[in-house]
């Protein structure tokens, strides 16, 4: 077994993907930001959050 290891000063793009530079590009690709939990039926009917 070898004791050599590979080290790079620059992280891989898969490890640290770059964020969108322009919010409109993200919106065009993925759509509007949605909440993690959708409101239930009664919350939608009565307009509560």
C-alpha positions as CSV (number, residue, x, y, z in Angstrom):
1,X,0.0,0.0,0.0
2,X,1.3,3.4,-0.9
3,X,1.6,6.3,1.5
4,X,1.4,8.9,-1.3
5,X,-1.7,11.1,-1.4
6,X,-3.0,13.6,-4.0
7,X,-3.7,17.1,-2.8
8,X,-5.0,20.0,-4.9
9,X,-5.2,23.6,-4.0
10,X,-8.4,24.0,-6.0
11,X,-11.6,22.2,-5.0
12,X,-13.5,20.1,-7.6
13,X,-16.6,21.7,-9.1
14,X,-18.7,18.8,-8.0
15,X,-17.7,19.4,-4.4
16,X,-18.3,23.1,-4.5
17,X,-20.7,24.1,-7.3
18,X,-20.8,27.7,-8.2
19,X,-24.0,29.6,-7.4
20,X,-25.8,31.5,-10.2
21,X,-24.3,34.9,-10.8
22,X,-27.7,36.3,-11.8
23,X,-30.9,35.5,-10.0
24,X,-32.9,35.7,-13.3
25,X,-30.8,32.8,-14.7
26,X,-31.7,30.7,-11.7
27,X,-35.4,31.7,-12.0
28,X,-35.5,30.8,-15.8
29,X,-34.0,27.4,-15.1
30,X,-35.8,26.4,-11.8
31,X,-38.8,28.7,-11.5
32,X,-39.9,30.6,-8.4
33,X,-38.6,29.8,-5.0
34,X,-41.1,27.7,-3.1
35,X,-41.5,27.0,0.6
36,X,-40.3,23.8,2.1
37,X,-43.8,22.9,3.3
38,X,-46.8,23.6,1.3
39,X,-49.7,25.1,3.2
40,X,-52.6,22.7,4.0
41,X,-56.0,22.8,2.5
42,X,-57.6,24.9,5.3
43,X,-54.7,27.3,5.3
44,X,-55.2,27.8,1.5
45,X,-59.0,28.3,1.9
46,X,-58.8,30.7,4.8
47,X,-55.6,32.4,3.7
48,X,-53.5,31.7,6.8
49,X,-49.8,30.9,6.9
